[in-house]
Amino acid sequence: MSDTFRISLFGELSLSFQDAPVLGVKSERLQALLAFLLLHRDAPQPRQSIAVALWPDATDTKAKANLRRRLHDLKQNLPGEHWLHIEQKTVQWQSHKEFVLDVAEFQTSLTQARSLEEQTNTDVLKSILLL
């Protein structure tokens, strides 16, 4: 049994932990919050920015209250460890925890392909110049 938390954002959001589906993240706003945090996982995100992004038509106070509720719901529905680092002004996904994110795997593959393409192009140019 794998202890890995697997997250798929491509297509329909799906979550699994220890090879079992995680079913508690059902609402669109909760899914949007999770996706936002995952896609911005490399740096703490200002709570104000998240609130405005997810509730653009709400008042500032209402948007912040919505964010507080959704963060609580998300913490309750994520499996295992503490995946969120929540501070007074910022929130960040804990990237140092072990998880697999399909978007991150795609980005890694794309970077590797670009690097390989650059190396291939360099090799072709070298061979042409040596002719």
N, C-alpha and C positions, 0 to 999 in steps of 0.2 A: 504494500500500500504506500502510495506517495504522500508525503506531508506537504507537497507543493500546492500553493494557491495558484490556480490558473484562471486568467481573465482574458476573455475575448471581446474586443470592441468592434471588430469587423463584423458586418452583418448585424444580427441580433445579439445584444449583450448576453454573455453567458459567464457564469462563475462556477468553479468547482474547487473543492478542498478535500484532500485525502481521497481523491477519485469519486467524490459524491457531489452532486449539484448543490449549489448555494442558492436558495430560492427566495430569500427575504428582500432582495433589492428589486422590487417590482415597479414602483411608481416611476413615471418618466422623469420627474425632478430628481429623485434619488439616483437614478441611472445617470442623469446629466451631471449631477454633482460628482459622482464617482468617476465618470469619464473625464471631467474637467481636471480633477485632482491627478488622475493618472497621466493625462497628456501634459500636465505642467509639473510633473513629479520631481524635476531637477532643482526646483527652488521653492521656498515658502511663498504661498500666494496670499496677498492681502485679503482679509475677509470682506472688506468693502468691495473689492473688485469682483469677487465671486458672487456676492449678493446682487450686485448690479447686473452681472452677466446672466444670472439665472432668473432674476425677477426684474427685468428692465422697466416694467410698467408700475411696479409697486413703489410706495414711499420708501425712503431710506430706512426708517424704523421698521416698517413691515418686512422689507427685504432682509434685513439683518435678523429679525425674529424667525423668518422662514429658514434662513441659513442655519441658525442655532438648532431648530427642530430637526432639519434634515441631517445635520452632522450627528446629532444624538441618534437618530434612526439608523444612519449608516454604521456608526460604531456598534450598535446593537445587532446589526444584521451581518456584519463581516465576521468570518470565522477565525477561530484561533487567537492569534496574537493581536497586538495593538498596531494596526496598519496606518493610523492617522496620528500625526503630531499636531495637536491643536493648541494654539497659544491665543492670547487675548486679541492680537491683531492679525495673526496669520494662521494658515492651515497648510500642511504639507503631507503628501503620501510618503510613507517610510520606505524609500527605495532600497535601503540596506537589508530589509527583510526579504526572505526568499519567496519570490513569486515569478510567474511567467506571464508576460503580457504580449499578446500577438502583435500589437503595434510596435513594441520595442524589438521583437524578433524581426519584423519586416524592415524596420529602420536599420538594424544591424546587417541584415542581408543586403540591403540596398547599398550601404556604405562599403561592404566587402566587394560587391559587384563593381561599384565605381572604382575602387582601388585596383581591382583586377583589370578593368578596362583601361585605366590610366597606365598600368604596367604593360599591358599588351600594346597600347599605342606607342609607348616609349620604346619597346622592343622592336616594333615595326619600323619606327623612325630610325633607330640605330642601324637596323639591317639595311635600310635604304641608303643611309649615309655611308655605310661601309662598302657598298657596291662599287 
